[in-house]
């Protein structure tokens, strides 16, 4: 399917969603006359106006959030890749590390974030740690699956040429693991942004989460600014996912979904 064929349904659904949102907001305010209707579902056009009016502020605070989330994401991804390689090299390492990695994910982020913030007492370090914590497990799990996706015949062929362990990894296992790695990265990237915002709600000084919390406390008079911060957070998450998708296409163009299709659209 061509790019145009993919974008048209997306645009149609997006416009339909906005129209539905605007219609429900009008119904709640002017027909049903629900008290404080605009604090529950504000008009889309007023949210958009607020988004562009305070665009510079949102961009500045969003940059703080995204910067910390990105650093935590990179550190978490590096830790996940390293753990996956070590577990693929040694069964004993997998038996030792994997249960603890799984157990660590049983702790709710909503409960872990204030604990980390209370221990380190540094908002920047807390955001980095939480973003890295969210990132490393999906990356490690998907990377490990990719490293083990190599066909036995290919592995036997490399061993028949007396290839060493690191040669096999560099020439065979690591390229085979790229689809799994990027699968984990695409999952973790938006979650890293969410984790950074969550820490900011604990009492940080700067960031999109700080704006979100302040405008929520100010009440109905700041409803549109609050919704603008929510949209800004969503946009950062979507942008991080799209960036990982673009990197995947550039790094591993041999995947079947990236190959040009024959025939006419």
N, C-alpha and C positions, 0 to 999 in steps of 0.2 A: 504494500500500500504506500502511496506517495505521501510526502509530508503534508501536502494540502488535504489529502484524504484523512489523515490523522487529526489535523487541527480543526477541521470543520465540526465534527461531533463534539470536540472539547469546548469550542467556542459556543456552540448551541446550548450545551448543558450549562455552561457558566452564565450565559445571558438568562437562561430560564431560571436558574437558581436566584440570580439577583432580582429578577422580576417577581418571583414568588416571595422573596424576602420583603421587597418593597410593598407588595400587596398585603401581606400579613401585617406589616407594621401599620399601614393605613387602616386596615380593618380593626386592629386592636385600639388604635387611637381615636378614629373618627366614627366608627360604627359601634363596636362593642364598648367603647369608652372605658377601657380597663385603666384603673389608677396606675400612674407611673409606667404607662405602656412603653414609653421611649427608653426607659432604663432597662427594659426586658428585651425589646427588639426595636432598635432605633432605625430611622430611615436610612437607606443605603446612601442616598445622595448627600445627606448631612455627614455621615461617617466619612465619605470620600472627601468632602470639603474640609473636614477637620484633619484628615490624613495629609492633605496637601498644604494646608495652612501651617501645620506644625511639622512639616516634612524635615526641616533642618534639625530640629530637636530629636525627632525619631531616628534620623540617620546617625546623629552623633551618639546617642545612647545605644542604639542598635549596634554600632561599631564596637562599643565596649563589650557588649554581650557576645557578639560574634567572634571578637578577637580571643577572649578567654575560652569560649567553646571550641574554637579551632585549635588552640594550643592543647587543650585537654584531649580533643579528638585525635590529634597527631600522636600524643604520648600514649593514649589508650590503644590506638591502632598498632603502634610499634610494639607495645607489650603483648598484644594479642597475636601478632605475627610471630614474635619470638617464642611465645608459649606454644603455639601450634607447631612450629618447626621442632622444638624440643620434644613435644609429645609424639610427633611422627617418627623421631629418631629412636625413641626409647619407650617400650611398653611400660616399663617401670615408672618412667616419668609421667606417662599418661595416667597410670593407676594412682599415682601419688597426687598429681596436680588437678586432674579433671574433677574429682568429687568436690574439692574445695572451691574450684571455679564455679561449679554449679551451685553449691551452697551459698556462695557470696551473692548470687543473684536472687536469692530468696528474701533478702532484706529489702523492704519497700524503700524506694528512693525518697518518698515523702517523709519517711522516718529517718533515713540516713543523712539527708541534707542538713537538718539542724544539728545533728550529732557532729558531723564533720566541721560545720561552721563554728560550733561551740568549742571544739578542740583546737583548731588552728587559729581562730579569731582573725582571719584574714579573708576578706571577701574574694579577692582575686585567686588566691590559692585554693579556696573552697570550690569556686566555679571550675577551676582546672581539674581538681581531683574528681569531682562528681561527673564531669563530662568524660574524663578518662575512664572512670569506673563503668559508666554506661557503655562505653565504646568497646572495651577490650573483650568482653565475652562473645558478642555476636561475631566479631572479627576472628577470634581464636577458633570458635566452633566451625564457622564456614571455611576458614583457611585450612583447618585440619581435614575437613571433608574433601576439599579440593586437592590437598597433597596426596590423599589416598585414592583419588579417582583415576590414577594412572592405570592403564590396562596392564595385566600381567605380561602380555606378549611384548609390549614396549619395554617394560622393565627388564625382561629376560634378554632382549636384544642389546640394551645398554650394558648389561652385565657380561654378555658374550664378548663385547669389545673391551673388557677389563676396565670399564669406567669406574672411577672412584665414587665414594658417597656424595661428595660435594659436586662432582661433575654431573651425577645423576640428578641431583637437586636443581642445579643451575640450568641444565639443558632439558630436563623432563618434568620433574615434579613442580617446580615453581611456575613455569608457564601453564601447566595444567591446573594449578591452584588459583589462577587469576580470576576466573569467573566466580568461584566461591568467595574469594577475598573481596571482590567488589560487591557481591551480594551482601556480605556482612557490613561493608562500609556504607552502602546505601541505607541499610537499616539503622546503623549507628549514628550517621551524620545528623539527621533531624532530632534524634533523641539527645544528642550532645547539646544542641541548642536549648532543648526543653530543660535539660538538667541545669544549665547555666542560669536560665530564667528562674527556675525553682529556688536556687540558692539566693538569687537577688531578692526574692520575696521574704527571705529570712532577716533582712535588715541591711542590705548593701547600700552604698552611697550613690552608685551610678549603674546604669544599665536599663534595658527596656523593661525588665521586671520591676524596677523601682518606679518607673513612670506608671506602669500598670497598677501597682498597689496604691500609689498616691491618688490617682484619679478614681480608683474604686472607692477609697475612703471619702473623697470629696462629695460623692453622691450624685444625684441626677444632673446637677449642673455641669458635670464633667463626663457625662455618659459617652459622648461622641469621641472624646480624647481617649477614654478607656478602651473603647472598641477599636480605635486606631492602633493602640499598642498591641492589642490581641492580633490584629491583622498583620502588623509588622513582624511579630513573632512567628506567625504562620508563614509569611513570605520568606523569612530567613531559613526556616526549616525546609520549605520547598526548594529554595535556591540551593541549599546544601545537597539535597538529594539529586537535583539536576546536575550539579557540578560533578558529583561522583559518577553519574551516568555518562557524562561527557568524557571524563577521564577513562572510564571503562572502554568506551568506544575508541579512544585514541591509543590506549595501551594494548588492548586485545581485540583488534579489528577482525580477527579470524573467526570469531564466534558466529554461529549460523544466523542469529537475528540481525547481525550487522552486515552480512553479505548482501550484495544487490540481488534482488529477485528478478528472475526472467519473466518474459511476457509483458503484456500491456496492462496498465491500471485501468 
